[in-house]
Amino acid sequence: MAVSKMGKMLFVKELSDDDIPDYLAMLSETVCRILWIQSHADEAWYLAQRIEKVKEGTTFFVCIFEKVSEKLIGAVEIRDPSYRSQLYNWINEDFWGNGYYQEALALAVQEYFERYPLEFSISASVNVSNKRSYFALKKFGFIDRGIFKASTEDQYKLIFYNRIFCRYT
C-alpha cells in the first residue's frame, strides 16, 4: 500500500481500483443521503471516472485510512479549479467526532498543495442544512464566500487559501 501522507491517527493514499470495494462498503446510507448519492452503482461509476482523472493528473483523490486497522473510512477529492466546488469528501459516521476529519483534511490539503504548488485556494460548497460539515470546514480554516442557490437546496460557498500565497496569515 503506497501511503501518501501519514498522520497520528490516519493516513491517506491515492485512490486505486483496489480501493473501490472497501470504499463502497463504508459509504453508508447516512453519507449517501448527505452527499445526494443516488446509489452505490452511481458512485462506482464516478470512482471509475475519478481513477482515470487521477491517472491524467486532472483531479486529486485520496482515500482515508484508520492507521491502526488500515481500514478505509472515507475519501477526499479536490477537483480541478474550474469546478464550482472543488472539494468532495466524506468520512463514515462511525468515525465522526474524534478529530479524524480535521486530520484527514490536513493531510489531503498538504499533499494537494505540494503536488499543485501554483494553486492558491480550494473551494467548497455545503448544503445549508449540513451544519456539521459547514462548521468542520470553518474549524479547518475555510472562510465564507456567501450563500447561493443550488439544485438541491441553498449552499454555503467557502474557500481555503494556501497559506504560502495568502497575505492574511
N, C-alpha and C positions, 0 to 999 in steps of 0.2 A: 504494500500500500504506500503510494508516494504522497507523503504528508506535505502540504504546502506551508502551513503555519501551525505551530504548537503553542497552546496556552496552558493555563493552570488546570482547567477542568475539561477543556475541549481541544480538538484540532480540526482543521479544515483541509480538504483536498479537492482538487478539480473533479467535477462530475465526469463519470465514465459509464459505459454501458453496464458494467458490473454492479453499479450502484442502484440501478432502476428498480429491481425487485424490493430492496430494503427501503428505498425512498417511498415507493407506493404503499408498502406495508405500514410505514409510520405516518403517512398522510391521512389523518383521521377525518371523520365527518365534521368535527368542530373546525378544523383548519380549512377543509374544503368549503364550508359554509362562509367563513370569514373572507376567504380569498375568491369566492364566487367560482370555484372549480366545479364543473358540472359532473365529471366522472373521472375515475382513475384512467379510463381509456383515453380521455381527452388529455390528461396530464402526461400519460405515457407518450402520446404523440408530440406534445410540447417538449418533453425531455429529449426525444429523438432529434427534434429541430435544434434544441439548445446544444446538444453534443456536436452537431455539425458546425454551429456558430462558434463554439469553443475552439474547434479544430481550425477554423478560419481566422480566429482571433478577433471576431466581431462581437463577442459577449464574454463576460467574466462570470463563471458559475462554479461555486464550491459547495460541497456537502459538508454538513456539520456533524462531527462525531464526538460522543462522550469518550473522554480519554481512557478511563479505566476499562470499560467494557468494549470499546471500539464500535459501539452501536451508532448507526446513523440516526440522528434525531431531528434533522432539519436541513435547510439549504439557504444560500444567499446567492442571488443573481444581481449583477449590476450590468444593465444593458447599455448599449451604445447611447451616447448623449442625445441622439436625435429622438429618442423615445420621450413621450410626455412625462413618464415616470420611470426612472432607470431602475429603482430598487424593487426587487421581488424577493421576499424572504418569508420563512416560517420556521417555527420550532414546534414539535409535538407538544400538546398541552400538558403532558405528564412531566415536562421539564420547565414549565413556566415558574416564575417567581423565585429563582435561585441564582440569578446572575448569569445564566448561560447565554441569554440573548445578547446582553451587553458584551460579553467576551467574544461571542461568535461574530458579532458585527465589527468589533475592533480588529479581530484577526483578518476578516474579509476585506475591510476597508484599507487596512495597512497593506495587504498584498495587492489590492487593486491599484492603489496609488504608486506602489513600487513597479508594477507591470506597465502602468499607463501614466508615466510621470508628467505628461503635459496636460492631463485632465486636472481641473481645479475645483470641481464640485460634483456632487451626486444629488439627483433629485428624487423625491419620494412623494407618493400620494397615498392617503389613508382615508377610508370612509369615516365620516364624522361620527358615526355610531361606534367605531372601533377605538374607544378611548385607551385601551391597554396598549395598542400599537403606537398610537399618537404620543402618549406620554413616554413610552420606551424610546422612541426616536428623539424626542425632546431631551430626555435624560442623556442620551448619547452625544448630543450636540447639534442636532438638526435644528434649523430655525424656520419659523413660519414665513410663508410667502403668500398666504391668502387661502380662500376657500373658493372652489369652482364647482360647477355643475358637471356631473358625470352621468353615465347611462344608468348606473345602479342607484346612487344617491350622491348628495354633496360630498366632496372630498377636501381634506386639508392638503395643501401643497406645501412641501417642506424642502429644504436644501441643506446639504452639509458641505462645508468648504474644506478643501485640502489646506491644512494649516500652514503648509510651506508657502502657499500663494496668498493666504488670507492676511490682509493688513490689520485685521481686528484682533489677532491673537497676541 
